[in-house]
Every structure is written in structure tokens, then in C-alpha cells.
């Protein structure tokens, strides 16, 4: 009996020693799990980056800022070098899988939203462009951001010009700045989406009228793919007046975002069209 007890005690001791060696101590300096997070914009660090660190303190996050786009992700996937988490607004699209330039199918890497309630938030005409042939939805229509006029208040204060609060005072401010050789307002007309923004933004009251609402609903339902003549004349007449009042030039169609924003920051342009995500910068 003594021998049996000794053998049992020795067995328990050995097992205990083995377990103690295999289970790390709480403060033994065990290496954290490492997760690579790729962000398409550096401002995600302040929101997503902070959230991940707060919710997962035991994980070591490596953040990589990359705007490589679809081709970059395609190459990374082929070389088995994709990040663990990818936060990207527009790198892969629904049409990527049918493009001969891509060797991988993005649907193998993206979540399918088709079985969720999220897709019910979008008009069908918008969602159709993001729906795959098998009915899966890996991408959703882009989120909205507030477009407006961004003003360099330092320039306004320097020349004693009041900030505009309606269209009349906006034109007055542009005229006053022209006396000092400063553009009152400019935007990146180089891009086709700017034309669309400008055409709609300066005609919000018109688009909210009965005539405008009917056209918008018809367009969103996919029943019409053009602007009716009567409404179109009003829209383009309005934008024509804006171009005249802001002294738009033919060379403006060659100027992109960077050059316009640089002139805005340096005080050569008092106001620009921009979205809220640049205001903090």
C-alpha cells in the first residue's frame, strides 16, 4: 500500500511539474497575439485604431497605412501577404471579379451582406450595381458625407470681410476678395464627380420642389436615366450663374484637389467646396 501511495504521489508530482511548465504564468512575459490591420486612410487610427486597442488589450496590433487599391490587394493575396483586417473604402468592387486583370475572386475574402438587414437600407437601383450574379453582396453603396463650403477664416479676418450666410453675401465676399487678387471660391473641376456635386448642391431648393422630387424618385427606382429638358434647363442655368459669380476659368478644369487645397491653405483662395472629413485637418 505504501508503495502504491508513493507511486501515486510521484505521478501527481510529475504531472504537476509538467503542467506548470506548459501553462505560462500570468506575468511571465508571454508574447501577445499579433494582428496586422491595413487602413486606407490615416485618420482611421484615431477611431478604429483606438477602439481595437481598448477592446483587445491583450492583442498587439500593427497598423499599416496603404492606398494601394484593388491591384495592391490582388498582388498581396497571390503572395499570401494579406493583412488580417483590411479597412478600405473602395479598393475592391463588385466588378473586380470579372476583370481579366485580377487573378483572384474578391468574394473569397469579403463578407456577404445579402442575408442581413443592412441591404434593406439602400434603394434597389443603388444595390444592383453591387450584387454578384449569385445574389451575394460583398460591397455596399458608399456612405454619405456632408458637402459644403469650407472657408479660410484667417483670410476673412485679414481683409475684414464677413463670412457669407447666404448666396447673396457669398457673391459679395467673392467680389471683395477679387479686389485683392484672391479667388473667392474655387474647386477641383478636373474631376467629373465635382461637376455632379456642383450641379446638385447649388440647386437643392429646385431638387426639393415637386418637379425635382418626382425626377429623383424616378431616377432612384431606375425608371429614368436622364434629366428632363425643363428641369435640366433650370439646373444648368443655375450652375452657369454660379460659374459666372465665382469667376470660374477654363483652366480650372485642369486643376485637381491638391493644387486647389494648397492654394486654399496658403490664402490664395478664400473658400472651397469640400466635405466634412477635411474640416478637422
C-alpha angles and dihedrals in degrees: 000000000000090000091050091049091049091050090049092049091047090049091050090048093051093046090048091051092049092049092048089053095047098045112068119226118251093249098030093118095252111184113254123241108266120223123183114214120191116203125190092206129037093223089072087075091072093053114020094028093051092045094052093050093049095048097041108035092160093060126085109221122201110197119205121190111210134157094183096131129203097327091052092051091045092055092044091054092049090052093045089242102122118139118250092241124025121193107186130150101205116358099112123036135187090258094054093087092060096047115105090218092069121076097187134059110240089207087073089065105033133079119251112234096180093097094049133084091241093085090061088070092071134069112252092238089060095043095049091073090058099045119103124221091259091054096255120136115208097162131041130208112277120276119250126252129190113259120202147130116296114206129201096224092189090064092048091051093046093057097033095243119149121235111256119247100183139013095275094055089042091060091044090055091049091052093049093050090051088063088064095045093256125130108240094203136003139157141186100278089168091089125070093222089061090062089054092047093049094045092054102034096055091048102049094128090051093049090049092054121098090260092049095045093052091052093046094051091047091050094047090051090051094243095122132031101187141053113257113245097246094049092041093055090054093047095048093042089055095049089045090058091049092052089051095046092049094046094238114191133207090244089061088079088068096053120096134196099278097054093044093048092047091053089047093053092045093051100251091115121039100197136020137180110253145142127254094256090074096047094083091051 
